[in-house]
Amino acid sequence: LLHLFYEATMRERLDDERVGITRTKAFGNYKIAQILNYNEKGELKEIQLRMGKTGSLVMEHVVSMSILISKCLQYGVSPESIAKKLEGIVSEPSGFSEGQSFESICQYVAYLLRKFSKKGGQDGEAEQT
């Protein structure tokens, strides 16, 4: 993902108060907590994910991935560009979520980036925060 930083020049810093979506979904045998934050134009600029137990490899993987993705988004890399890089990754954990099968958490995050790239992509279960 780091080479995607070259697509952009300046980082867009988010306000302390943000419009976002908070939701929790099942992913295989896990629950994944998701916070998706937007800038004032309604563009996805931050994704925070939590999954598994604190200190576990799964949690570290998901948190690290969400930090890198958020930085990419804030530097202007499109959600679609990031999703394309993630969608081919196959690894554990894999599972079902939102009526679909995913071969890795990376594929699920690619799905989230596409679904929530604009505020209008939210589903009825999302909460505005």
N, C-alpha and C positions, 0 to 999 in steps of 0.2 A: 503493500500500500504506500510505502514512503515515496516511491517514484511518482505517485500521483500529485505530490506537493508541487511538482514543477509545472502543473497546469495553472497554478494561481500565483499571485504576487503578494497580496496583503491579507492578513488574518482579520476576519470580522469578529470583533469581540462582542459578546452578548451582554445585554443589560442584566443587572442583578435580578430584576423581576422579568419573568418570561412567560409566554403563553406555551402551554405544553399539554401533553397527554400522558396520563399515568395509567398503566394497566398491568395485570398479572395474567399470564396464560400458562397452561400446561405445555410441556415439551418432553415427550417421552415420559420418563419417571421423575422428571424435575418440574419445578415451577420456575418460570422466568419473569422477574419483575422488570418492567420496561418504563422508562421515562423518555419521551421524545419532545424536545423543545424546539421552538421556531423563532425566527427573527420577526421584526415588525412587518415584513413583506409576506409572511406566511411560508417561508422556506425552511426546511428542516436543517438545523445547524448544530444539534447536539443529540446524542443518543446515549443513555445510561442503562446498562443492563446488569442484573444480578441473578445468579443461578448457582445452585449448589450451596454447600456449606462454606462459611468463611474459612479461608486458608487452604481450601481444596484446589487442585489443579484446574478443575472445571471453572470455579469462580475466578481464579487468576486469569485464565484464558479469556473468559467472557468480558471481564472488566478491562483488561489490556486492549482487547479488540475494540471495545466501545470508546475508549479514550482515543485511540488512533483514528477511528472513524470520525469522531467528533472534531478532531484537529483538521482532518482532511476537509470536512464539510465547511468549517470556519475559514479555511483557506480558499474556498471556492470550488473545490472538486465536486462534481455532480454526484448525487446519490446513485444514479444509473452507472456511472463509471466505477464506483466502489462496488456496487452489486455485481457487476460483470466479473470483477476480480474474485469475489467471494463464492459465486454460485457453483464453481467447479470443484470446490474443496470437499472431500469426503473424509470424515473422521468421526470418532466417538466424542460426545454422545450424539446419537441420531435419534429420530423419533417422529411422532405424529403431533401436529399442532394445527389448530384452526382448520381442521378437515383435510389436511394435506400431509404427505409424508416427506420428511427432509432427511437427507443422508448425513447432515452435519449441522451443528449450530451455525456455521458460516452460511450455509444455504438458507437457513431460517432468517438470519440477519439480512441477507440479500432480499428476501421476501419483504421484510419490514421496511427496508429502505425504499423499495418500489411502492409499497402500499401507502406509506406515510410521508413520501417526499414533499407533498403539499398538505396543508391542514385539511383540505377537503377529502383526503384519503382515509380519514378516521372512520371507524365503524361505530355502531350504536353502543358498544360496551365501553368505549373510551371515556375518560373523565377529563374535562378541562381543568387545568390547575393554574 
